[in-house]
């Protein structure tokens, strides 16, 4: 089995390290807060005092860190221990611009680097479920494809463009965060109306959200705003929602209403409500 390292053992990093050790890999881990390493020792994970110690003699180094600054700081600390030919696999959610710059720098220095953000939580990581995207040179991906596949339910190679997985990760997280905000507002409408939250969320099953995304979302991406649900009518509905909740705090709908008002004022009221995305698809 492989000798690998995990730098960063928060909830996700710890789950990855635990699962790798259970699969039989020799796993060394490092974390700024050493107490988080102690829970991994019973699974056979070796706790390292420094990043350089953690990566020594490893064939793969996995990063599961907070942000770009931490990635660069930790990699700088790990450099003295990196073996020749080691593959650095970065699962951190990062800024695309800095991801591209980092990948270019590492390539110039002869380091093998892949950016591999994931859509999965700790329970899924322990069971190799969820999705992992991979961006970077095809040859490097081919070296580790089999091992990465053991970590996830779906492994998606997005291509050689080094920042593409970073962009797609942000898009996916925007959907998760935005959906959470809208679900909060739905629950607030239900609360204000004396309806149980379970009933309100259950009502979403009356239509297919995946179909809505595939249809309306693709129309938006193509700049097609032919009306099936006019913006002016949608704004009326949002007014009703806001009137229903009264002074209760809302997460997303007030901002949506304000944007609708801007678009209606500039003549878009008769277009589809998806015209909310018009500036994102403007063509020169």
FENZIPE-V992311 format. One record per run of one state. SS is the DSSP state (helix for helix, strand for strand, loop for the rest). FROM is the first residue (numbers start at 1). TO is the last residue. If there is no record, write none. Layout:
ss=SS from=FROM to=TO
ss=SS from=FROM to=TO
//
This chain:
ss=loop from=1 to=2
ss=strand from=3 to=7
ss=loop from=8 to=10
ss=helix from=11 to=23
ss=loop from=24 to=25
ss=strand from=26 to=30
ss=loop from=31 to=34
ss=helix from=35 to=41
ss=loop from=42 to=45
ss=strand from=46 to=47
ss=loop from=48 to=50
ss=helix from=51 to=55
ss=loop from=56 to=59
ss=strand from=60 to=63
ss=loop from=64 to=67
ss=helix from=68 to=81
ss=loop from=82 to=86
ss=strand from=87 to=90
ss=loop from=91 to=95
ss=helix from=96 to=108
ss=loop from=109 to=111
ss=strand from=112 to=115
ss=loop from=116 to=117
ss=strand from=118 to=119
ss=loop from=120 to=121
ss=helix from=122 to=126
ss=loop from=127 to=130
ss=strand from=131 to=135
ss=loop from=136 to=137
ss=helix from=138 to=149
ss=loop from=150 to=153
ss=strand from=154 to=159
ss=loop from=160 to=163
ss=helix from=164 to=193
ss=loop from=194 to=196
ss=helix from=197 to=206
ss=loop from=207 to=208
ss=helix from=209 to=221
ss=loop from=222 to=229
ss=strand from=230 to=230
ss=helix from=231 to=245
ss=loop from=246 to=252
ss=helix from=253 to=265
ss=loop from=266 to=271
ss=strand from=272 to=272
ss=helix from=273 to=280
ss=loop from=281 to=284
//
